[in-house]
Amino acid sequence: MPKSEQRVFERFEMQMPALIMPQSSNDSPRPLFLLTRDISSGGAYFHTGASFCEKEAVQIEMLIRISLAEKEIHHLYLVTNGEVTRQESSGVAVRFTGEYRLKPFV
């Protein structure tokens, strides 16, 4: 079965700024500033050369730009947790887990 048929959520190709912080208990995690390649309700793919472990827990913060009307632009700030599902040479796939917070960014 092709990958597109296995998807539960529709994916959208969008580049959005994101901050990802590994939640490992070892050292204090260093945040990574990344761009998404695509996003869905269930997760996102982030461009990065950094290494992650499969099933590694991460915290994600994203700035989402929304155009509501001509020349009217708003930003939303999203904070959620995720789990690394796949590492590739061009980036990392993360599945969103649990609840999220979404609030206006002013």
Summary of the structure (lengths in Angstrom):
residues: 106
radius of gyration: 14.4
end to end distance: 44.3
largest distance: 47.7
contacts: 261
relative contact order: 0.22
helix: 4%
strand: 61%
